[in-house]
């Protein structure tokens, strides 16, 4: 009787181990990024992407999600973490590493962006034409942008005209965006988006530039209740993003699993990022409106003044590209043409 009980127990254990083994992933990929899991891109794109890769691979690829820099380091270090194989996948803001990817900066110039979807598709085509050498250290899954960036300021300092920018301490997202803010009269302070809430609450900054999409995750509606937008189809600026895989991690996959990754990469994925950004913009604006915040949309005449102020930044960027041996005019014109193509 005891022998029968032991044998039955061992058989059950063997079945359990067998079942566990049959469902164990062949490959585990670690995805590291800077935002909390409830933010738009982690919730609406990265998590569904991980689930789809697992499903498409029949459970053979498991993507572990590490939000909010849980694996350590700073957001600016994500590009090196994936390049060096510390992690397998990252999603990050390209502009967090100033000067490292200069050709990508064309999309950050003043009044380039339209919608997140159109500008993301344009940026992906721009990547295929101009950025493959700049991003050759990565297996690129997608690049994209966010939608129109706005200015958000504390209650006592609304921005209703270009003159209101004078002396404002505003957080910027990248070298080019900081140059734009300076050209428009503000004092630009560079920092990752995750540092914005504390900086606002401690009056280190008077405001920030971000799209509506990210405002719920960093409590902008509470901390900076004045929001300044612009007339016309082009927003003040955008940020550029990279979703990339370590090259060795990709190369180590068998061909059928490489195909799973390939089938979940590229222009359509860039579109998904852009669509999520646009939908996030709607939600962010609704939250600000519900809180009773003030949204100021500058009229066409005032917006034209800001455009003129931004022209010096564009000219300086083109000259800087030329000085690096790159064709700044061609890069700029291609970016404009691609955005126009997808914005019709």
Buried (B, 14 or more C-beta within 10 A) or exposed (E): EEEEEEEEEEEEEEEEEEEEEEEEBEBEBBBBBBBEBEBBBBBBBBBEBBEBBBEBBEEBBBBBBBBBBEBEBEBBBBBBBBBEEBBBBBBBBBBBBBEBBBBBBBBBBBBBBBBBBBBBBBBBBBBEEBBEEBBEBBBBBBBBBBBBBBBBBBEEBBBEBBEBBEEBBBBBBBBBBBBBBBBBBBBBBBBBBBBBBEBBEEEBBBBBBBBBBBBBBBBBBBBBBBBBBBBEBBBBBBBBBBBBBBBEBBEEBEEEBBEBBBEBBBBEBBBBBBBBBBBBBEBBBEBBEEEEBBBBEBEEEBBBBBBEBBEBBBEBBBEBBEEEEBBBEEBBEBBBEBBEEBBE
